[in-house]
Amino acid sequence: LATGDFSRELAEFARRFPSLQRELIDRRDHHMARRLVALLRDGQRVAAVVGEGHLPGLERRLARLSPEVVPLSRLLALRGNR
């Protein structure tokens, strides 16, 4: 699962453990998104490395900024093409 899509597993986790979902994923997404927006407003160029479980929430929260999302699999493929 290091570079795979595990959206089904995340959905199952949220269904079985909604309070953990809120604490471990949703709250972190909220705080990370706020910090990223603050950096971007200051004119910073930002690169953020986050776990795959945080991508949907961060993409949703940052959609108006149109962030470029580069999956780990793409980076690994680039490394392999040297």
Rosetta constraint file for C-alpha pairs under 8 A:
AtomPair CA 1 CA 5 HARMONIC 7.12 0.50
AtomPair CA 1 CA 6 HARMONIC 6.99 0.50
AtomPair CA 3 CA 71 HARMONIC 7.71 0.50
AtomPair CA 3 CA 72 HARMONIC 6.07 0.50
AtomPair CA 3 CA 73 HARMONIC 5.48 0.50
AtomPair CA 6 CA 10 HARMONIC 6.43 0.50
AtomPair CA 7 CA 11 HARMONIC 6.14 0.50
AtomPair CA 7 CA 53 HARMONIC 7.85 0.50
AtomPair CA 8 CA 12 HARMONIC 6.18 0.50
AtomPair CA 9 CA 13 HARMONIC 6.10 0.50
AtomPair CA 10 CA 14 HARMONIC 6.16 0.50
AtomPair CA 10 CA 53 HARMONIC 6.91 0.50
AtomPair CA 11 CA 15 HARMONIC 6.17 0.50
AtomPair CA 12 CA 16 HARMONIC 6.10 0.50
AtomPair CA 13 CA 17 HARMONIC 5.69 0.50
AtomPair CA 13 CA 18 HARMONIC 7.51 0.50
AtomPair CA 13 CA 21 HARMONIC 7.13 0.50
AtomPair CA 14 CA 18 HARMONIC 4.88 0.50
AtomPair CA 14 CA 20 HARMONIC 7.66 0.50
AtomPair CA 14 CA 21 HARMONIC 5.31 0.50
AtomPair CA 17 CA 21 HARMONIC 6.18 0.50
AtomPair CA 18 CA 22 HARMONIC 6.28 0.50
AtomPair CA 19 CA 23 HARMONIC 6.29 0.50
AtomPair CA 20 CA 24 HARMONIC 5.64 0.50
AtomPair CA 20 CA 25 HARMONIC 7.71 0.50
AtomPair CA 21 CA 25 HARMONIC 5.33 0.50
AtomPair CA 21 CA 26 HARMONIC 6.39 0.50
AtomPair CA 22 CA 26 HARMONIC 4.71 0.50
AtomPair CA 22 CA 27 HARMONIC 5.99 0.50
AtomPair CA 23 CA 27 HARMONIC 5.48 0.50
AtomPair CA 23 CA 28 HARMONIC 7.33 0.50
AtomPair CA 24 CA 28 HARMONIC 6.39 0.50
AtomPair CA 25 CA 29 HARMONIC 6.00 0.50
AtomPair CA 25 CA 53 HARMONIC 7.24 0.50
AtomPair CA 25 CA 54 HARMONIC 6.36 0.50
AtomPair CA 26 CA 30 HARMONIC 6.21 0.50
AtomPair CA 26 CA 57 HARMONIC 6.99 0.50
AtomPair CA 27 CA 31 HARMONIC 6.32 0.50
AtomPair CA 28 CA 32 HARMONIC 5.95 0.50
AtomPair CA 29 CA 33 HARMONIC 5.93 0.50
AtomPair CA 29 CA 54 HARMONIC 6.17 0.50
AtomPair CA 29 CA 57 HARMONIC 5.89 0.50
AtomPair CA 29 CA 58 HARMONIC 5.71 0.50
AtomPair CA 30 CA 34 HARMONIC 6.22 0.50
AtomPair CA 30 CA 57 HARMONIC 7.98 0.50
AtomPair CA 30 CA 58 HARMONIC 7.63 0.50
AtomPair CA 30 CA 61 HARMONIC 7.62 0.50
AtomPair CA 31 CA 35 HARMONIC 6.27 0.50
AtomPair CA 32 CA 36 HARMONIC 6.13 0.50
AtomPair CA 32 CA 58 HARMONIC 7.73 0.50
AtomPair CA 33 CA 37 HARMONIC 6.09 0.50
AtomPair CA 33 CA 58 HARMONIC 6.10 0.50
AtomPair CA 33 CA 61 HARMONIC 6.50 0.50
AtomPair CA 33 CA 62 HARMONIC 6.70 0.50
AtomPair CA 34 CA 38 HARMONIC 6.22 0.50
AtomPair CA 35 CA 39 HARMONIC 6.28 0.50
AtomPair CA 36 CA 40 HARMONIC 6.17 0.50
AtomPair CA 36 CA 46 HARMONIC 7.40 0.50
AtomPair CA 37 CA 41 HARMONIC 6.05 0.50
AtomPair CA 37 CA 62 HARMONIC 7.81 0.50
AtomPair CA 38 CA 42 HARMONIC 6.39 0.50
AtomPair CA 39 CA 43 HARMONIC 6.71 0.50
AtomPair CA 39 CA 44 HARMONIC 5.43 0.50
AtomPair CA 39 CA 45 HARMONIC 7.75 0.50
AtomPair CA 39 CA 46 HARMONIC 7.22 0.50
AtomPair CA 40 CA 44 HARMONIC 5.10 0.50
AtomPair CA 40 CA 45 HARMONIC 6.66 0.50
AtomPair CA 40 CA 46 HARMONIC 6.99 0.50
AtomPair CA 50 CA 54 HARMONIC 6.49 0.50
AtomPair CA 50 CA 55 HARMONIC 7.24 0.50
AtomPair CA 51 CA 55 HARMONIC 7.07 0.50
AtomPair CA 54 CA 58 HARMONIC 6.09 0.50
AtomPair CA 55 CA 59 HARMONIC 5.81 0.50
AtomPair CA 56 CA 60 HARMONIC 6.12 0.50
AtomPair CA 57 CA 61 HARMONIC 6.14 0.50
AtomPair CA 58 CA 62 HARMONIC 5.87 0.50
AtomPair CA 59 CA 63 HARMONIC 5.53 0.50
AtomPair CA 59 CA 67 HARMONIC 7.63 0.50
AtomPair CA 62 CA 66 HARMONIC 6.85 0.50
AtomPair CA 62 CA 67 HARMONIC 6.94 0.50
AtomPair CA 63 CA 67 HARMONIC 7.01 0.50
AtomPair CA 70 CA 74 HARMONIC 6.61 0.50
AtomPair CA 70 CA 75 HARMONIC 7.26 0.50
AtomPair CA 71 CA 75 HARMONIC 6.77 0.50
AtomPair CA 72 CA 76 HARMONIC 6.11 0.50
AtomPair CA 73 CA 77 HARMONIC 6.11 0.50
AtomPair CA 74 CA 78 HARMONIC 6.29 0.50
AtomPair CA 75 CA 79 HARMONIC 6.30 0.50
AtomPair CA 76 CA 80 HARMONIC 6.25 0.50
AtomPair CA 77 CA 81 HARMONIC 6.42 0.50
AtomPair CA 78 CA 82 HARMONIC 7.10 0.50
